[in-house]
Amino acid sequence: ETPTATPTPEPTAAEATPSPTPTDQPTVDIRVYVDYLSSGSRDFQLANVQQLSRWVTEDAATLTYYPVAMLTAKSNGTKYSLRAASAAACVATHSPDTFFAYNNALLTQQPDVDSDGLSDVELADIAIASGADSPKVVRGCIEDQQYSTWAKAATERALQGLPGTDDVSLTGAPMVLVNGIPYVGALDDPAEFAQFVLTIASEAYYKE
């Protein structure tokens, strides 16, 4: 049975108050709405994971992933997008320190659209391989699809509107927001994305 309490499967890697960046520009807030069956989500992750990690480490950005299930019907009836989002929520809830590793693994090892996708056992195996704390709890959560109802509801809420934006709603995955502003450039071009982030950061700096 799905817990009634809403989980928080969106841990950031910079929860402490960030120190000023070397340029004294304010930290930018990067949010990624990710579907683990979306090839665009995979392209964005592979192209940008290194610079995203660096920005977080340097306190230049906070980074939050929101698992959504947009392609649930694209896996031969196995509902892979929904099951993968539920699995990510399990890891975020029970082993938040390994969420980024698991998120990266799910995108790196992404199955093809219109395939059966990974089984729940395989999703759990990847979580354990990613170093999940409380492996028995995490495995049970994933194999029982404990957050599938939450993942479906979270997706439906995102389709109605995204918090912290100017009437932006989820239209596809990935959707990448920088300080609430959607990135509409090439998903596989880290230089273009970096320029977008720099522009948003500069605008925020001059508004201060």
C-alpha positions as CSV (number, residue, x, y, z in Angstrom):
1,E,0.0,0.0,0.0
2,T,1.4,3.4,-0.9
3,P,2.3,5.5,2.1
4,T,-0.1,8.4,2.7
5,A,2.8,10.8,3.5
6,T,4.2,12.4,0.4
7,P,7.8,11.3,0.0
8,T,10.5,13.8,-1.1
9,P,12.3,12.1,-3.9
10,E,14.1,15.2,-5.0
11,P,17.1,15.5,-2.7
12,T,19.5,18.2,-3.7
13,A,23.3,17.9,-3.4
14,A,23.6,21.3,-1.7
15,E,21.1,21.5,1.1
16,A,23.3,23.6,3.3
17,T,23.3,27.3,2.7
18,P,25.7,27.8,-0.2
19,S,28.7,30.0,0.2
20,P,29.1,32.8,-2.3
21,T,30.6,31.6,-5.6
22,P,33.9,33.1,-6.7
23,T,32.0,35.7,-8.8
24,D,29.6,36.5,-5.9
25,Q,26.7,35.7,-8.2
26,P,23.7,34.1,-6.5
27,T,23.4,30.3,-6.7
28,V,21.2,29.2,-9.6
29,D,18.4,26.7,-9.0
30,I,18.4,23.9,-11.6
31,R,15.4,21.5,-11.7
32,V,15.2,18.6,-14.1
33,Y,12.0,16.8,-14.7
34,V,13.2,13.4,-15.9
35,D,11.5,10.4,-17.4
36,Y,13.8,7.4,-17.3
37,L,12.5,6.1,-20.7
38,S,13.0,9.5,-22.4
39,S,16.0,9.5,-24.8
40,G,16.1,13.3,-24.3
41,S,16.5,12.8,-20.6
42,R,19.4,10.5,-21.3
43,D,21.0,12.8,-23.8
44,F,20.8,15.8,-21.4
45,Q,22.3,13.7,-18.5
46,L,25.2,12.3,-20.5
47,A,26.1,15.7,-22.0
48,N,25.8,17.7,-18.8
49,V,26.4,15.5,-15.8
50,Q,30.0,16.5,-15.4
51,Q,29.4,20.3,-15.4
52,L,26.3,19.9,-13.3
53,S,28.3,18.0,-10.7
54,R,31.0,20.6,-10.8
55,W,28.5,23.5,-10.3
56,V,27.0,21.8,-7.3
57,T,30.4,21.1,-5.8
58,E,31.4,24.7,-6.3
59,D,28.0,25.9,-4.8
60,A,27.3,27.7,-8.1
61,A,24.0,25.7,-8.4
62,T,21.5,23.6,-6.6
63,L,20.3,20.6,-8.6
64,T,17.1,18.8,-8.1
65,Y,15.7,15.9,-10.2
66,Y,11.9,15.2,-10.3
67,P,11.1,11.7,-11.6
68,V,8.0,11.8,-13.8
69,A,6.2,9.2,-15.8
70,M,5.3,10.6,-19.2
71,L,6.0,7.5,-21.3
72,T,4.2,4.9,-19.2
73,A,2.4,3.5,-22.3
74,K,5.7,3.1,-24.3
75,S,7.0,-0.2,-22.7
76,N,4.7,-3.0,-24.0
77,G,2.4,-2.7,-21.1
78,T,5.0,-3.0,-18.3
79,K,4.6,0.7,-17.3
80,Y,8.4,1.1,-17.2
81,S,8.4,4.9,-16.8
82,L,6.1,4.7,-13.8
83,R,8.0,1.8,-12.2
84,A,11.3,3.6,-12.7
85,A,10.0,6.8,-11.3
86,S,8.7,4.8,-8.3
87,A,12.1,3.2,-7.9
88,A,13.8,6.5,-7.9
89,A,11.4,7.8,-5.3
90,C,12.3,4.7,-3.2
91,V,16.0,5.5,-3.3
92,A,15.4,9.2,-2.7
93,T,13.3,8.4,0.4
94,H,15.4,5.5,1.9
95,S,18.9,6.3,0.6
96,P,19.0,10.0,-0.4
97,D,22.8,10.1,-0.5
98,T,22.9,7.6,-3.4
99,F,20.0,9.2,-5.4
100,F,22.3,11.0,-7.9
101,A,24.2,7.9,-8.6
102,Y,21.0,5.9,-9.1
103,N,19.5,8.6,-11.3
104,N,22.6,8.6,-13.4
105,A,22.7,4.8,-13.6
106,L,19.0,4.6,-14.7
107,L,19.7,7.1,-17.5
108,T,23.0,5.6,-18.6
109,Q,21.5,2.1,-18.7
110,Q,18.2,3.3,-20.3
111,P,16.2,0.7,-22.1
112,D,14.8,1.3,-25.6
113,V,11.3,2.9,-26.1
114,D,8.7,0.2,-26.9
115,S,10.8,-2.4,-25.1
116,D,9.7,-4.1,-21.9
117,G,12.2,-2.0,-20.0
118,L,14.0,-3.3,-16.9
119,S,12.2,-5.5,-14.4
120,D,11.6,-4.4,-10.8
121,V,14.3,-6.9,-9.7
122,E,16.7,-5.3,-12.1
123,L,15.7,-1.8,-11.0
124,A,16.5,-2.9,-7.4
125,D,19.8,-4.5,-8.5
126,I,20.9,-1.2,-10.0
127,A,20.0,0.6,-6.7
128,I,22.0,-1.8,-4.7
129,A,24.9,-1.5,-7.1
130,S,24.7,2.3,-6.8
131,G,25.5,1.8,-3.1
132,A,22.0,2.2,-1.6
133,D,21.8,2.3,2.2
134,S,19.3,-0.1,3.8
135,P,19.4,-2.4,0.7
136,K,16.7,-4.7,2.0
137,V,14.3,-1.8,2.5
138,V,15.2,-0.2,-0.8
139,R,14.8,-3.5,-2.7
140,G,11.4,-4.2,-1.0
141,C,10.2,-0.7,-1.8
142,I,11.2,-1.0,-5.5
143,E,9.9,-4.5,-6.1
144,D,6.6,-3.7,-4.4
145,Q,6.3,-0.5,-6.5
146,Q,5.5,1.4,-3.3
147,Y,5.7,4.9,-4.8
148,S,3.9,4.1,-8.1
149,T,0.7,5.9,-7.0
150,W,2.8,8.9,-5.8
151,A,4.8,9.0,-9.1
152,K,1.6,9.0,-11.2
153,A,0.0,11.8,-9.0
154,A,3.3,13.8,-9.1
155,T,3.3,13.6,-12.9
156,E,-0.4,14.7,-13.1
157,R,0.3,17.7,-10.8
158,A,3.3,18.7,-12.9
159,L,1.1,18.6,-16.0
160,Q,-1.1,21.2,-14.4
161,G,1.7,23.5,-13.4
162,L,5.1,23.7,-11.9
163,P,5.8,25.6,-8.7
164,G,8.2,28.5,-8.8
165,T,7.5,29.3,-12.4
166,D,5.4,31.8,-14.4
167,D,2.6,29.5,-15.4
168,V,4.9,26.8,-16.8
169,S,3.6,23.3,-16.9
170,L,5.2,20.0,-17.8
171,T,4.9,19.4,-21.5
172,G,7.5,16.7,-22.0
173,A,10.6,15.1,-20.5
174,P,13.1,16.2,-19.8
175,M,12.0,19.7,-18.8
176,V,14.9,21.7,-17.4
177,L,14.3,24.8,-15.4
178,V,16.9,27.3,-14.4
179,N,15.5,29.7,-11.8
180,G,12.1,28.7,-13.0
181,I,12.8,29.5,-16.7
182,P,12.6,26.6,-19.1
183,Y,15.7,25.7,-21.2
184,V,14.7,25.3,-24.8
185,G,18.2,24.7,-26.4
186,A,19.9,21.6,-27.5
187,L,19.8,18.9,-24.8
188,D,23.1,17.4,-25.9
189,D,25.1,20.6,-26.1
190,P,26.7,21.3,-22.7
191,A,28.2,24.6,-24.0
192,E,24.8,25.9,-25.0
193,F,23.3,24.9,-21.6
194,A,26.2,26.4,-19.7
195,Q,25.7,29.7,-21.6
196,F,22.0,29.7,-20.7
197,V,22.8,29.1,-17.0
198,L,25.4,31.9,-17.0
199,T,22.8,34.3,-18.6
200,I,20.2,33.4,-16.0
201,A,22.8,33.8,-13.2
202,S,23.9,37.2,-14.5
203,E,20.3,38.4,-14.7
204,A,19.7,37.3,-11.1
205,Y,22.9,39.0,-10.0
206,Y,21.9,42.4,-11.5
207,K,18.5,42.1,-9.9
208,E,20.0,41.8,-6.4
